[in-house]
Amino acid sequence: MLGDWASHADLYGEHAIGLMVRRQRTELVETIERSRALYAPLGWEFKEQEKMWRSPNGARLRFAYLERDQDAEAYQGHSYSRVYVEEVGNFPSPKPILKLLATLRSGAGVPCGMRLTGNPGGPGHQWVKARYIDPAPMGYEVLTDEASGLQRVFIPSKIRDNKFLGEDYVQRLRAVGSEQLVRAWLEGDWSVIDGAFFDGWSNERHVIKPFAIPADWLRFRSMDWGFARPFSVGWWAVVGDNTTLYPASEQIRLDDATRIAVSGLDRHAVLPRGSLIRYREWYGASAPNIGLRLTAEDVARGIAAREANEKITYGVIDPAAFAQDGGPSIAERMAKCGVHFRRADNTRVGPRGALGGWDQMRARLKGDVDGKPMLYVFETCRDFIRTVPALQHDPDRPEDLDTDGEDHAADEARYGCLSRPWVPKPVEQKKPTELQFEVKPNGAVVSNMSIREIVEAKARKRRLGL
């Protein structure tokens, strides 16, 4: 952001007026010290009392900290062409940030804007995620606010984007914080939440670029009905053979059925046979956790229109949709419109040794022994990406999901997973058949087996007469 200001000041001179904000005074001191290394060699002058830089062409950049939300009121009536907020996740509330938006104005016609930086975590994680990340989880999509007309965009930045940060920096990050929080820092993944129900979720591993689904892959749909609450419909494809996705720019034989060229892909990805791909969704919500209040017939017609040119082998829906209360059930009414469902397995948490829906989802997210997930989501399925990773444990039944959360996409995904049960391969336990010893230079004798394994191997040999 210091570099962005230098460019802005160079373009607009005395009409460039900037404000850079941190939450705490100690954070602000470090920012000022960094600015000295950049601006002093350019001949800029720093006013210590005002905490302000002035460039030779008249541009001004002031530093400030807002320890309390109401501190932002002191800037009402000010005019800035640039406002910078460092580590916005340290602000528990968006109120001071939104107040500073009112200071963006220029009588000289300079284009005004606000720049925010931040990392996942911190007291402001949820509001930052809701405002900037949830509407476009993969970033780079310019959003326009309907009320004000202002535009905003989330630009992801990850460790691998910075060539100056080496493995030693990564290891230092791993030494602090919980496993989920460290993963959020390393991958820039705002969906990672400490204590999340699906703690195995990762945008990096599970979200993929859209591609044309091969015609021979089986397709099906799953649905969670809702009227006052949102309904959720997910369309799934089952990977037919081990498939490699590769960047469309690479020259690879297109007649190879196990390879698919994907536009915008930056590295190869292997989709294991039998894995599920969520390639489309329809989330019936007018606002977070508020339904569209559509009739069963309207929803059925919407589903039919979305799958008009494809073969859907089957559909599963919450068994409650088959309940009859003085008239045709939801499922019957949808069937009359040509959209057919069967009862989904609604097992949430199976008894000991039995299959449960959440176990199936977790198992597919974790993947097989080779580490490849068995469930993937197109990046266009925004409401799944927005809601599922944020779900929490039920405080009274930790093995189940807290149903007070926005769990509709998770429920229908559970139905989909249970419609195609999957069990990971057991880890092979290889036992050595021969006693092998190595004599070290110091005369020590080292075996490739534990003492218990040596005793058992000798006993086997005696039984076999060897």
Sequence and secondary structure as in RCSB ss.txt:
>XXXX:A:sequence
MLGDWASHADLYGEHAIGLMVRRQRTELVETIERSRALYAPLGWEFKEQEKMWRSPNGARLRFAYLERDQDAEAY
QGHSYSRVYVEEVGNFPSPKPILKLLATLRSGAGVPCGMRLTGNPGGPGHQWVKARYIDPAPMGYEVLTDEASGL
QRVFIPSKIRDNKFLGEDYVQRLRAVGSEQLVRAWLEGDWSVIDGAFFDGWSNERHVIKPFAIPADWLRFRSMDW
GFARPFSVGWWAVVGDNTTLYPASEQIRLDDATRIAVSGLDRHAVLPRGSLIRYREWYGASAPNIGLRLTAEDVA
RGIAAREANEKITYGVIDPAAFAQDGGPSIAERMAKCGVHFRRADNTRVGPRGALGGWDQMRARLKGDVDGKPML
YVFETCRDFIRTVPALQHDPDRPEDLDTDGEDHAADEARYGCLSRPWVPKPVEQKKPTELQFEVKPNGAVVSNMS
IREIVEAKARKRRLGL
>XXXX:A:secstr
 HHHHHHHHHHHGGG EEEEEESSHHHHHHHHHHHHHHHGGGT EEETTTTEEE TTS EEEEEE SSGGGGGGG
TT  BSEEEESSGGG S SHHHHHHHTTB  TT    EEEE   S STTHHHHIIIIITTSTT    EE TTT  
EE      GGG TT  HHHHHHHHTSS HHHHHHHHHT TT  TTBSSTT  HHHHEE      TTSEEEEEEE 
 SSS EEEEEEEE  S EEEEETTS   TT TTEEEETT  S EEE TT EEEEEEEEEEEETTEE    HHHHH
HHHHHHTTTS   EEEE GGGG  SSS  HHHHHHTTT   EE    SS  TTS  HHHHHHHHHH STT   SE
EEETT HHHHHHGGG BEETTEEEEE TTS  HHHHHHHHHHHHS             S  EEE TTS EEESS 
HHHHHHHHHHHHHHT 
